[in-house]
Amino acid sequence: MPPDLTSPAVSGSALHEQWMGYALQAARRTAASADVPIGAVVMGPSGAVLGAGWNQREELGDPTAHAEVVAIRAAAAALGSWRLEGCTLVVTLEPCAMCAGASVLARIPRVVFGAWDAKAGASGSVFDVLRERRLNHWTEVFPGVREEESAALLRDFFVGQRSNSDAGQ
């Protein structure tokens, strides 16, 4: 049974931490591929997972197969609508410009993310697409949820990539 989101006993941060667990599970699904371990889920207004995604750019040869885009597409299919009003996007890494833009266009009112992306983040670090006042939709942003776990997945992946690269030399 999904949590009662109207209950005062359920805090936003506790829900965000729980939901980030789903995104972390999705991120781990990249282990069999060469994809960067980033995971995302779209939570519906009732607290149910409507869509899950993980990076599949390498696996599918698709530059748009970012975890967020995959999760947003799955949620839209589940709802039968491109408007994801009342939903929350939860992702292990700060969304890039493409993913932040997709979130805005899907009318998602809340984005929760784990680790900051100092190179390509578009949700408050390098850019702030989600709160750009010139756009027609604005998003509430909750950064740093289970940040260390999210960052550790990425660090471990890139350490492994460097080790494999060094072994080939």
C-alpha positions as a printed NumPy array, in Angstrom:
array([[  0.   ,   0.   ,   0.   ],
       [  1.471,   3.394,  -0.947],
       [  2.091,   5.92 ,   1.835],
       [ -0.596,   8.466,   2.628],
       [  1.041,  11.591,   1.229],
       [ -1.41 ,  13.816,   3.108],
       [ -0.472,  12.4  ,   6.516],
       [  1.529,  14.773,   8.723],
       [  3.525,  11.732,   9.903],
       [  5.034,  11.321,   6.429],
       [  7.719,  13.939,   5.9  ],
       [  8.903,  14.943,   2.453],
       [ 12.489,  14.082,   3.273],
       [ 11.62 ,  10.555,   4.469],
       [  9.63 ,   9.938,   1.295],
       [ 12.386,  11.397,  -0.845],
       [ 14.933,   9.078,   0.781],
       [ 12.666,   6.079,   0.223],
       [ 12.019,   7.051,  -3.385],
       [ 15.732,   7.607,  -3.98 ],
       [ 16.178,   3.957,  -3.024],
       [ 14.115,   3.029,  -6.091],
       [ 16.275,   5.279,  -8.281],
       [ 19.444,   3.72 ,  -6.856],
       [ 18.06 ,   0.25 ,  -7.666],
       [ 17.409,   1.397, -11.227],
       [ 20.959,   2.807, -11.486],
       [ 22.4  ,  -0.579, -10.559],
       [ 20.7  ,  -2.097, -13.621],
       [ 23.45 ,  -0.585, -15.774],
       [ 26.01 ,  -3.043, -14.315],
       [ 25.819,  -5.378, -17.334],
       [ 26.449,  -2.551, -19.801],
       [ 29.027,   0.196, -20.227],
       [ 26.453,   2.815, -19.248],
       [ 27.07 ,   5.315, -16.463],
       [ 25.037,   4.156, -13.421],
       [ 22.303,   6.746, -13.206],
       [ 18.77 ,   5.75 , -12.284],
       [ 15.449,   7.563, -12.193],
       [ 11.859,   6.938, -11.196],
       [  8.694,   8.948, -11.678],
       [  6.486,   8.734,  -8.622],
       [  2.781,   9.302,  -9.111],
       [  0.615,  11.515,  -6.904],
       [ -0.353,   8.46 ,  -4.817],
       [  3.29 ,   7.522,  -4.19 ],
       [  3.375,   4.628,  -6.674],
       [  6.201,   4.182,  -9.173],
       [  4.796,   5.081, -12.612],
       [  8.027,   4.717, -14.549],
       [ 11.619,   3.685, -13.958],
       [ 14.684,   4.22 , -16.099],
       [ 18.425,   3.868, -16.121],
       [ 21.029,   5.099, -18.543],
       [ 20.93 ,   3.042, -21.743],
       [ 22.882,   5.235, -24.153],
       [ 25.6  ,   2.645, -24.745],
       [ 23.233,  -0.309, -24.624],
       [ 20.801,   1.166, -27.156],
       [ 23.149,   3.463, -29.067],
       [ 20.69 ,   6.268, -28.318],
       [ 22.013,   9.633, -27.096],
       [ 18.601,  10.456, -25.594],
       [ 18.387,   7.249, -23.503],
       [ 19.176,   9.026, -20.248],
       [ 17.598,   7.563, -17.107],
       [ 15.204,  10.496, -16.702],
       [ 13.941,  10.409, -20.283],
       [ 13.391,   6.644, -20.092],
       [ 11.478,   7.027, -16.792],
       [  9.403,   9.958, -18.09 ],
       [  8.441,   8.004, -21.225],
       [  7.412,   5.001, -19.11 ],
       [  5.346,   7.178, -16.756],
       [  3.6  ,   8.936, -19.649],
       [  2.756,   5.54 , -21.175],
       [  1.435,   4.293, -17.825],
       [ -0.791,   7.365, -17.433],
       [ -1.728,   7.629, -21.102],
       [ -0.777,  11.308, -21.009],
       [  2.308,  13.4  , -21.573],
       [  1.3  ,  15.67 , -18.713],
       [  2.825,  14.314, -15.513],
       [  1.254,  16.89 , -13.226],
       [  1.347,  15.885,  -9.578],
       [  4.29 ,  13.529, -10.15 ],
       [  7.82 ,  13.637,  -8.796],
       [ 10.958,  12.788, -10.766],
       [ 13.614,  11.181,  -8.561],
       [ 17.094,  10.744, -10.035],
       [ 20.488,   9.784,  -8.66 ],
       [ 22.373,  12.592, -10.46 ],
       [ 21.376,  16.195, -11.064],
       [ 19.545,  16.307, -14.412],
       [ 21.367,  17.669, -17.461],
       [ 19.835,  20.308, -19.745],
       [ 18.027,  17.719, -21.893],
       [ 16.54 ,  15.882, -18.922],
       [ 15.635,  19.044, -17.043],
       [ 13.952,  20.306, -20.225],
       [ 12.038,  17.034, -20.623],
       [ 10.871,  17.342, -17.024],
       [  9.663,  20.909, -17.608],
       [  7.873,  19.909, -20.817],
       [  6.195,  16.987, -19.025],
       [  4.935,  19.469, -16.392],
       [  6.556,  17.571, -13.518],
       [  6.273,  19.853, -10.474],
       [  9.012,  18.288,  -8.294],
       [ 12.487,  16.912,  -8.942],
       [ 14.479,  15.129,  -6.262],
       [ 18.106,  14.289,  -7.008],
       [ 21.089,  12.757,  -5.263],
       [ 24.524,  13.919,  -6.403],
       [ 25.315,  17.283,  -7.968],
       [ 26.774,  17.361, -11.482],
       [ 29.369,  20.143, -11.522],
       [ 30.093,  19.613, -15.242],
       [ 26.665,  19.357, -16.864],
       [ 24.026,  19.88 , -14.184],
       [ 21.026,  21.95 , -15.199],
       [ 19.081,  21.926, -11.953],
       [ 21.014,  24.463,  -9.945],
       [ 24.741,  23.922, -10.448],
       [ 25.883,  24.875, -13.973],
       [ 22.43 ,  25.908, -15.229],
       [ 19.013,  26.088, -13.584],
       [ 16.532,  25.053, -16.261],
       [ 14.038,  23.777, -13.692],
       [ 13.561,  27.211, -12.127],
       [ 14.045,  29.359, -15.222],
       [ 11.378,  32.067, -14.889],
       [ 11.191,  32.633, -18.65 ],
       [  9.78 ,  29.13 , -19.176],
       [  6.113,  28.248, -18.847],
       [  6.532,  25.743, -15.999],
       [  8.63 ,  25.85 , -12.832],
       [  9.796,  23.025, -10.676],
       [ 10.444,  22.59 ,  -6.99 ],
       [ 13.92 ,  21.079,  -6.531],
       [ 15.113,  18.875,  -3.668],
       [ 18.883,  18.285,  -4.086],
       [ 21.314,  16.114,  -2.159],
       [ 18.98 ,  13.258,  -1.195],
       [ 21.153,  10.224,  -0.401],
       [ 23.89 ,  12.187,  -2.128],
       [ 26.808,  10.09 ,  -0.887],
       [ 25.268,   6.801,  -2.099],
       [ 24.542,   8.311,  -5.489],
       [ 28.025,   9.798,  -5.79 ],
       [ 29.653,   6.51 ,  -4.674],
       [ 27.968,   4.617,  -7.535],
       [ 29.439,   7.071, -10.005],
       [ 32.897,   7.152,  -8.379],
       [ 33.103,   3.348,  -8.343],
       [ 32.049,   3.178, -11.98 ],
       [ 34.649,   5.68 , -13.157],
       [ 37.41 ,   4.109, -11.052],
       [ 36.546,   0.811, -12.781],
       [ 36.58 ,   2.495, -16.186],
       [ 40.029,   3.995, -15.518],
       [ 41.326,   0.611, -14.263],
       [ 40.061,  -1.121, -17.417],
       [ 41.603,   1.618, -19.556],
       [ 44.957,   1.332, -17.767],
       [ 44.936,  -2.484, -18.071],
       [ 44.596,  -2.18 , -21.86 ],
       [ 47.741,  -0.081, -22.227]])
